[in-house]
Amino acid sequence: MKRVAIVTVAAGVLALGATAVSAQEEAVSLDELLDLIEQGQSRDSQEARRREAEFAQRRNEQQQLLNQARAERTRLERESARLEQLFEDQQAEIVSARAALDERLGALKELFGVLQTVSGDTQGRFSESLTNIQYPEREEFLFALGNKMAGANSLASIEDIERLWFELQREINESGKVVRFNHTVRAADGTESVMPIVRVGLFNIVNEDIGYLKYQDRAVSELARQPESRFTGSAREMGAEDSGMVAFGLDGTRGQILGLLVQSKTIGDRIEDGGIVGYSIIFLGIVGLLIAIWRFIGLSAASNKVRTQLKRDSASTDNPLGRVLAAYESNRQADTETIELKLSEAALKEMPALTKGLLFIKVISVVAPLMGLLGTVTGMIQTFQVITLYGAGDPKLMAGGISQALMTTVLGLVVAIPMVLLHTIVSGQSRRIVNILQSQSAGLVAQHSESRHEA
């Protein structure tokens, strides 16, 4: 309180000093200065009284606001207590109502539990079913039914139960039908167009122009690659026919086996796995096959001409045996040793033409497995390099090297085995002709020797 009084007196002295200073500046005489100071003191007293009255009024207003806040707090506390009591009462009513509901439901509670389970299973099954292409609206119903059954205070109606039974029964009926209808199909290049498709039960969907189709992510699209032609042909026949019996390659696993068939590698893919070594083996096989066919045709023609020559009395120069006989006719007057040498010379002249290309076929039959072994070694080297870099955790990274290692061996054997058989056949033809030439030459020499002894 003393500090407040001192501050007030000091403020008054300062105000008085300020008033005196300002009055001194305005006054001309001492009387005027005194009058001005008195007027200033009067004004300061009026301002102080006004401020005191204003402070008192505000203090009263603050007190009223405080009283109102206390009253509001008391009211809210009573309201909170009332609401807490109401909450507890309602909780007790809910527990009592649930107990009464469980008692009244009885066996229906189990029914709704089974209904909820069946609804969820049906929704998952129908989402991937081929019949969903024709009846997409049932997904909305099953979704709404699932949400309703998941609610704590909601139950399925009789109409919902009947609709669920109807959808299940319709799925069973549609599983035994072959239905044709128009639908949007997404091609392999991403374009979409409406075209007729045929649904075969719950198993496959086909188109007469494309073949097998797939249903995935609520869209019908073309397979990345069709299966073998015998299956594709049956699918197109099914898509083209409107009635009657049609042979059809049915996938009873609803697309799983078809997916495996599509993912399986074709002959071209397997040959491509062989790499450069595989293509080299195939090239050698083709060359050897052409040579074998060429020599088989030539030796067959020569063998036929030799057999014809055996039936003739005169020598013909269009076949090896005829040329050997011609050499004998031209040297008939010579001695036996000369005849033998001339016939041997004529037979030896025929040997290159009869054995031409046989050695190359034999070489191919030997080189092809060796090239296959070379591809196997290079493929295994590639596999080990992949294992060194990435480890053995992912088999797909090693598939390229393993495919090359296996395919080159297979290609080498595929080429070598036919080449061995073809070489045996062609060389057999050649040996038969050579044996005929040798036997006929020996016979001519013996006949000539006998005739010389008789003479």
C-alpha positions as CSV (number, residue, x, y, z in Angstrom):
1,M,0.0,0.0,0.0
2,K,2.9,2.4,0.7
3,R,4.4,1.7,-2.6
4,V,1.1,2.4,-4.3
5,A,0.7,5.7,-2.4
6,I,4.2,6.7,-3.2
7,V,3.7,6.0,-6.9
8,T,0.4,7.9,-6.8
9,V,2.1,10.9,-5.2
10,A,4.9,10.8,-7.6
11,A,2.5,10.6,-10.5
12,G,0.6,13.6,-9.0
13,V,3.8,15.6,-8.6
14,L,4.9,14.7,-12.1
15,A,1.5,15.7,-13.4
16,L,1.6,18.9,-11.4
17,G,5.1,19.6,-12.6
18,A,4.0,19.0,-16.1
19,T,1.0,21.2,-15.7
20,A,3.1,23.9,-14.1
21,V,5.6,23.7,-16.9
22,S,2.9,23.9,-19.6
23,A,1.1,26.7,-17.7
24,Q,4.4,28.5,-17.3
25,E,4.9,28.3,-21.0
26,E,1.4,29.7,-21.6
27,A,1.0,32.2,-18.7
28,V,2.3,35.7,-18.9
29,S,2.1,36.7,-15.2
30,L,2.1,34.9,-11.9
31,D,-1.6,35.3,-11.4
32,E,-2.3,33.7,-14.7
33,L,0.1,30.9,-13.8
34,L,-1.7,30.2,-10.6
35,D,-5.1,30.2,-12.3
36,L,-3.8,27.8,-14.8
37,I,-2.4,25.4,-12.2
38,E,-5.7,25.4,-10.3
39,Q,-7.6,24.5,-13.5
40,G,-5.1,21.7,-14.2
41,Q,-5.6,20.2,-10.7
42,S,-9.4,20.4,-11.2
43,R,-9.2,18.5,-14.4
44,D,-6.8,15.9,-12.9
45,S,-9.3,15.3,-10.1
46,Q,-12.2,14.8,-12.5
47,E,-10.1,12.3,-14.6
48,A,-9.2,10.3,-11.6
49,R,-12.7,10.1,-10.4
50,R,-13.8,9.0,-13.8
51,R,-11.2,6.2,-13.9
52,E,-12.1,5.0,-10.4
53,A,-15.8,4.8,-11.4
54,E,-14.9,2.9,-14.6
55,F,-12.6,0.5,-12.6
56,A,-15.4,-0.2,-10.1
57,Q,-17.9,-0.9,-12.9
58,R,-15.5,-3.3,-14.6
59,R,-14.8,-5.1,-11.3
60,N,-18.6,-5.6,-10.8
61,E,-18.9,-7.0,-14.4
62,Q,-16.0,-9.4,-13.8
63,Q,-17.6,-10.6,-10.6
64,Q,-20.9,-11.2,-12.4
65,L,-19.1,-13.2,-15.1
66,L,-17.4,-15.2,-12.5
67,N,-20.6,-16.0,-10.8
68,Q,-22.2,-17.0,-14.1
69,A,-19.2,-19.3,-14.9
70,R,-19.5,-21.0,-11.5
71,A,-23.2,-21.5,-12.0
72,E,-22.6,-22.9,-15.5
73,R,-20.0,-25.3,-14.1
74,T,-22.3,-26.5,-11.5
75,R,-25.0,-27.1,-14.1
76,L,-22.7,-29.0,-16.4
77,E,-21.5,-31.1,-13.5
78,R,-25.0,-32.1,-12.7
79,E,-25.7,-32.8,-16.5
80,S,-22.5,-34.9,-16.7
81,A,-23.6,-37.0,-13.7
82,R,-27.0,-37.4,-15.3
83,L,-25.5,-38.5,-18.6
84,E,-23.2,-41.0,-16.9
85,Q,-26.1,-42.5,-15.1
86,L,-28.1,-42.6,-18.4
87,F,-25.1,-44.3,-20.1
88,E,-24.9,-46.9,-17.4
89,D,-28.6,-47.5,-17.6
90,Q,-28.6,-47.9,-21.4
91,Q,-25.6,-50.3,-21.2
92,A,-27.5,-52.4,-18.9
93,E,-30.5,-52.3,-21.2
94,I,-28.3,-53.3,-24.2
95,V,-26.9,-56.3,-22.3
96,S,-30.5,-57.2,-21.3
97,A,-31.7,-56.7,-24.9
98,R,-28.9,-58.8,-26.4
99,A,-29.6,-61.6,-24.0
100,A,-33.3,-61.5,-24.9
101,L,-32.3,-61.4,-28.6
102,D,-30.1,-64.5,-28.2
103,E,-32.8,-66.3,-26.4
104,R,-35.4,-65.4,-29.0
105,L,-33.2,-66.2,-31.9
106,G,-32.3,-69.7,-30.7
107,A,-31.4,-71.9,-33.7
108,L,-31.7,-68.8,-36.0
109,K,-28.5,-67.5,-34.6
110,E,-26.7,-70.5,-36.0
111,L,-28.6,-70.1,-39.3
112,F,-27.4,-66.5,-39.7
113,G,-23.8,-67.6,-38.8
114,V,-23.9,-70.2,-41.6
115,L,-25.6,-67.7,-43.9
116,Q,-22.8,-65.2,-43.3
117,T,-20.1,-67.9,-44.0
118,V,-21.9,-69.1,-47.2
119,S,-22.3,-65.5,-48.3
120,G,-18.6,-64.8,-48.0
121,D,-17.5,-68.0,-49.7
122,T,-20.0,-67.4,-52.5
123,Q,-18.8,-63.9,-53.1
124,G,-15.2,-65.2,-53.5
125,R,-16.2,-68.0,-55.7
126,F,-18.5,-65.9,-58.0
127,S,-15.8,-63.2,-58.5
128,E,-13.7,-65.7,-60.5
129,S,-16.6,-67.7,-62.1
130,L,-17.2,-67.5,-65.8
131,T,-20.9,-67.0,-65.2
132,N,-20.0,-63.6,-63.6
133,I,-19.5,-62.4,-67.2
134,Q,-23.3,-62.7,-67.8
135,Y,-24.5,-61.8,-64.3
136,P,-22.2,-59.1,-62.9
137,E,-25.0,-57.6,-60.8
138,R,-24.9,-60.4,-58.2
139,E,-21.6,-59.2,-56.9
140,E,-23.3,-56.0,-55.6
141,F,-26.0,-58.1,-53.9
142,L,-23.4,-60.4,-52.2
143,F,-21.3,-57.4,-51.1
144,A,-24.3,-55.7,-49.6
145,L,-25.4,-59.0,-47.9
146,G,-22.0,-59.4,-46.5
147,N,-22.0,-55.9,-45.0
148,K,-25.4,-56.4,-43.6
149,M,-24.5,-59.7,-41.9
150,A,-21.3,-58.2,-40.5
151,G,-23.4,-55.5,-38.7
152,A,-24.1,-56.2,-35.0
153,N,-27.7,-55.0,-35.1
154,S,-28.8,-56.1,-38.6
155,L,-30.1,-59.4,-39.9
156,A,-30.7,-60.8,-43.3
157,S,-34.3,-60.7,-44.5
158,I,-36.2,-63.6,-46.1
159,E,-35.8,-62.0,-49.5
160,D,-32.0,-61.9,-49.0
161,I,-31.9,-65.6,-48.1
162,E,-34.1,-66.5,-51.1
163,R,-31.9,-64.4,-53.4
164,L,-28.8,-66.2,-52.1
165,W,-30.4,-69.6,-52.7
166,F,-31.4,-68.5,-56.2
167,E,-27.9,-67.4,-57.1
168,L,-26.4,-70.7,-55.9
169,Q,-29.0,-72.7,-57.8
170,R,-28.4,-70.6,-60.9
171,E,-24.7,-71.3,-60.7
172,I,-25.4,-75.0,-60.5
173,N,-27.7,-74.8,-63.5
174,E,-25.3,-72.7,-65.6
175,S,-22.4,-75.2,-64.9
176,G,-24.1,-77.7,-67.3
177,K,-24.9,-75.3,-70.2
178,V,-23.1,-74.2,-73.3
179,V,-24.2,-70.5,-73.9
180,R,-23.4,-68.1,-76.7
181,F,-23.5,-64.4,-76.1
182,N,-21.7,-61.2,-77.2
183,H,-19.2,-59.6,-74.9
184,T,-16.2,-57.2,-75.0
185,V,-12.9,-59.1,-75.6
186,R,-9.5,-57.6,-75.1
187,A,-7.0,-58.6,-77.8
188,A,-3.4,-59.3,-77.2
189,D,-2.4,-55.9,-78.5
190,G,-4.7,-54.2,-76.0
191,T,-7.6,-53.3,-78.3
192,E,-11.1,-54.1,-77.3
193,S,-14.1,-55.2,-79.5
194,V,-17.4,-56.8,-79.0
195,M,-17.6,-60.3,-80.4
196,P,-19.6,-63.5,-79.9
197,I,-18.1,-65.9,-77.3
198,V,-19.2,-69.3,-76.1
199,R,-19.1,-70.3,-72.4
200,V,-18.7,-74.0,-71.8
201,G,-20.2,-74.5,-68.4
202,L,-17.9,-73.1,-65.7
203,F,-14.8,-74.3,-67.4
204,N,-13.8,-72.5,-70.6
205,I,-14.8,-69.6,-72.9
206,V,-13.9,-69.7,-76.6
207,N,-14.2,-67.7,-79.8
208,E,-14.4,-69.2,-83.2
209,D,-11.7,-66.8,-84.6
210,I,-9.3,-66.6,-81.7
211,G,-9.7,-69.9,-79.8
212,Y,-9.5,-70.1,-76.0
213,L,-10.1,-66.9,-73.9
214,K,-9.5,-66.2,-70.3
215,Y,-11.5,-64.3,-67.7
216,Q,-9.4,-62.3,-65.2
217,D,-10.0,-59.1,-63.3
218,R,-13.6,-58.9,-64.5
219,A,-12.5,-58.8,-68.1
220,V,-12.4,-61.3,-71.0
221,S,-9.1,-61.2,-72.9
222,E,-7.2,-63.3,-75.4
223,L,-4.6,-65.7,-74.2
224,A,-1.0,-64.7,-74.7
225,R,-0.4,-67.9,-76.6
226,Q,-2.9,-70.6,-77.7
227,P,-2.3,-74.3,-76.9
228,E,-1.6,-77.0,-79.5
229,S,-3.5,-76.9,-82.7
230,R,-5.7,-79.9,-81.8
231,F,-7.0,-78.1,-78.8
232,T,-7.4,-74.8,-80.7
233,G,-9.2,-76.5,-83.5
234,S,-11.8,-78.0,-81.1
235,A,-12.2,-74.6,-79.5
236,R,-12.9,-73.0,-82.8
237,E,-15.4,-75.7,-83.8
238,M,-17.2,-75.1,-80.5
239,G,-17.3,-71.4,-81.2
240,A,-18.6,-72.0,-84.8
241,E,-21.3,-74.5,-84.0
242,D,-24.8,-73.5,-82.8
243,S,-26.1,-77.0,-82.0
244,G,-25.2,-80.7,-82.1
245,M,-22.3,-82.7,-80.7
246,V,-18.8,-81.2,-81.0
247,A,-15.5,-82.6,-79.7
248,F,-14.0,-80.1,-77.4
249,G,-10.8,-80.0,-75.3
250,L,-12.3,-79.2,-71.9
251,D,-10.1,-77.9,-69.0
252,G,-11.8,-79.4,-65.9
253,T,-9.5,-77.3,-63.6
254,R,-11.1,-74.1,-64.9
255,G,-8.0,-72.8,-66.6
256,Q,-5.1,-74.1,-64.6
257,I,-4.1,-76.9,-67.0
258,L,-4.7,-74.5,-69.9
259,G,-2.4,-72.0,-68.3
260,L,0.3,-74.7,-67.9
261,L,-0.1,-75.7,-71.6
262,V,0.2,-72.0,-72.6
263,Q,3.3,-71.5,-70.5
264,S,5.0,-74.7,-71.8
265,K,7.7,-74.1,-74.3
266,T,7.2,-74.9,-78.0
267,I,9.8,-76.6,-80.2
268,G,10.9,-73.2,-81.5
269,D,11.5,-72.0,-77.9
270,R,13.5,-75.1,-77.0
271,I,15.6,-74.7,-80.2
272,E,16.2,-71.1,-79.3
273,D,17.4,-72.2,-75.8
274,G,20.2,-74.1,-77.6
275,G,21.8,-70.9,-78.8
276,I,24.4,-70.8,-81.6
277,V,25.6,-74.3,-80.9
278,G,22.0,-75.7,-81.2
279,Y,21.5,-73.9,-84.6
280,S,24.9,-75.2,-85.8
281,I,23.8,-78.8,-84.9
282,I,20.5,-78.3,-86.8
283,F,22.4,-76.9,-89.8
284,L,24.7,-79.9,-89.9
285,G,21.7,-82.2,-89.5
286,I,19.9,-80.6,-92.5
287,V,23.0,-80.8,-94.6
288,G,23.6,-84.4,-93.7
289,L,19.9,-85.2,-94.4
290,L,20.1,-83.6,-97.9
291,I,23.3,-85.5,-98.7
292,A,21.8,-88.8,-97.5
293,I,18.6,-88.3,-99.6
294,W,20.7,-87.3,-102.6
295,R,22.9,-90.4,-102.2
296,F,20.0,-92.7,-101.5
297,I,18.2,-91.6,-104.7
298,G,21.5,-91.9,-106.7
299,L,22.4,-95.3,-105.3
300,S,18.8,-96.6,-105.7
301,A,18.9,-95.6,-109.4
302,A,22.3,-97.2,-109.8
303,S,21.2,-100.4,-108.1
304,N,18.1,-100.6,-110.3
305,K,20.3,-100.2,-113.4
306,V,22.7,-102.8,-112.2
307,R,19.9,-105.3,-111.7
308,T,18.7,-104.6,-115.1
309,Q,22.2,-105.1,-116.5
310,L,22.4,-108.5,-114.9
311,K,19.4,-109.5,-117.0
312,R,21.0,-108.3,-120.3
313,D,23.5,-110.0,-122.5
314,S,25.1,-106.8,-123.9
315,A,27.0,-104.3,-121.8
316,S,25.5,-100.8,-121.3
317,T,27.6,-97.9,-120.2
318,D,24.8,-96.2,-118.2
319,N,25.5,-98.2,-115.1
320,P,28.7,-99.3,-113.1
321,L,28.3,-103.0,-114.0
322,G,27.8,-102.2,-117.6
323,R,31.0,-100.2,-117.7
324,V,32.9,-103.0,-116.0
325,L,31.5,-105.5,-118.6
326,A,32.4,-103.1,-121.3
327,A,36.0,-103.1,-120.1
328,Y,36.0,-106.9,-120.3
329,E,34.6,-106.9,-123.8
330,S,37.2,-104.5,-125.0
331,N,40.0,-106.6,-123.6
332,R,38.6,-110.1,-124.3
333,Q,41.7,-111.2,-126.3
334,A,44.1,-110.4,-123.5
335,D,45.5,-112.9,-121.0
336,T,43.9,-113.7,-117.7
337,E,46.2,-111.5,-115.6
338,T,45.5,-108.5,-117.9
339,I,41.8,-109.2,-117.8
340,E,41.9,-109.3,-114.0
341,L,43.8,-106.0,-113.8
342,K,41.5,-104.3,-116.3
343,L,38.4,-105.4,-114.5
344,S,39.9,-104.3,-111.1
345,E,40.7,-100.9,-112.7
346,A,37.2,-100.5,-114.0
347,A,35.7,-101.5,-110.6
348,L,38.0,-99.0,-108.8
349,K,36.9,-96.3,-111.1
350,E,33.3,-96.9,-110.1
351,M,34.1,-96.8,-106.3
352,P,34.3,-92.9,-105.9
353,A,30.9,-92.5,-107.5
354,L,29.4,-95.2,-105.3
355,T,30.9,-94.0,-102.0
356,K,30.7,-90.2,-102.6
357,G,29.2,-88.3,-99.6
358,L,29.1,-91.4,-97.3
359,L,32.1,-90.3,-95.3
360,F,30.5,-86.8,-94.7
361,I,27.3,-88.4,-93.4
362,K,29.4,-90.5,-91.0
363,V,31.4,-87.5,-89.9
364,I,28.2,-85.6,-89.1
365,S,26.9,-88.5,-87.1
366,V,30.0,-88.4,-85.0
367,V,30.4,-84.6,-84.8
368,A,26.8,-83.8,-83.8
369,P,27.0,-85.4,-80.3
370,L,30.4,-83.7,-79.7
371,M,28.8,-80.3,-80.6
372,G,26.0,-81.2,-78.2
373,L,28.6,-81.9,-75.5
374,L,30.2,-78.6,-76.3
375,G,26.9,-76.8,-75.8
376,T,26.4,-78.7,-72.5
377,V,29.8,-77.5,-71.2
378,T,29.2,-73.9,-72.3
379,G,25.7,-73.9,-70.7
380,M,27.0,-75.2,-67.4
381,I,29.7,-72.6,-67.5
382,Q,27.0,-70.0,-67.9
383,T,25.0,-71.5,-65.1
384,F,28.0,-71.4,-62.7
385,Q,28.7,-67.8,-63.6
386,V,25.1,-66.9,-62.7
387,I,25.5,-68.8,-59.4
388,T,28.7,-66.9,-58.7
389,L,27.1,-63.5,-59.3
390,Y,23.6,-64.0,-57.9
391,G,23.7,-67.2,-55.8
392,A,21.5,-70.3,-56.2
393,G,18.4,-68.9,-54.6
394,D,16.4,-68.1,-57.8
395,P,16.2,-71.0,-60.3
396,K,14.9,-68.7,-63.0
397,L,18.3,-67.0,-63.3
398,M,20.0,-70.4,-64.0
399,A,17.3,-71.6,-66.4
400,G,19.0,-70.1,-69.5
401,G,22.3,-72.0,-69.0
402,I,20.6,-75.2,-68.0
403,S,18.3,-75.1,-71.0
404,Q,21.2,-74.6,-73.3
405,A,23.1,-77.4,-71.6
406,L,20.2,-79.8,-72.0
407,M,18.9,-78.8,-75.4
408,T,22.3,-78.9,-77.2
409,T,22.7,-82.5,-76.0
410,V,19.2,-83.4,-77.1
411,L,19.8,-81.8,-80.5
412,G,23.1,-83.5,-80.9
413,L,21.5,-86.9,-80.3
414,V,18.5,-86.1,-82.5
415,V,20.8,-85.3,-85.4
416,A,23.3,-88.2,-84.7
417,I,20.9,-91.0,-84.4
418,P,19.2,-90.5,-87.8
419,M,22.5,-89.8,-89.4
420,V,23.8,-93.2,-88.2
421,L,20.7,-94.9,-89.5
422,L,20.9,-93.1,-92.9
423,H,24.6,-93.8,-93.2
424,T,23.9,-97.5,-92.6
425,I,21.2,-97.6,-95.2
426,V,23.2,-95.6,-97.9
427,S,26.4,-97.4,-97.3
428,G,24.6,-100.7,-97.5
429,Q,23.3,-99.8,-100.9
430,S,26.8,-98.8,-102.0
431,R,28.3,-102.1,-100.6
432,R,25.7,-104.2,-102.5
433,I,26.6,-102.6,-105.8
434,V,30.3,-103.0,-105.0
435,N,29.8,-106.6,-104.1
436,I,28.0,-107.2,-107.4
437,L,30.9,-105.5,-109.3
438,Q,33.4,-107.6,-107.5
439,S,31.5,-110.9,-107.9
440,Q,30.9,-110.2,-111.6
441,S,34.5,-109.3,-112.2
442,A,35.7,-112.4,-110.4
443,G,33.2,-114.5,-112.5
444,L,34.5,-113.0,-115.7
445,V,38.1,-113.6,-114.8
446,A,37.3,-117.2,-113.9
447,Q,35.3,-117.7,-117.1
448,H,38.1,-116.2,-119.2
449,S,40.7,-118.4,-117.5
450,E,38.7,-121.5,-118.2
451,S,38.2,-120.6,-121.8
452,R,42.0,-120.0,-122.2
453,H,42.8,-123.4,-120.7
454,E,40.3,-125.1,-123.0
455,A,41.8,-123.5,-126.0
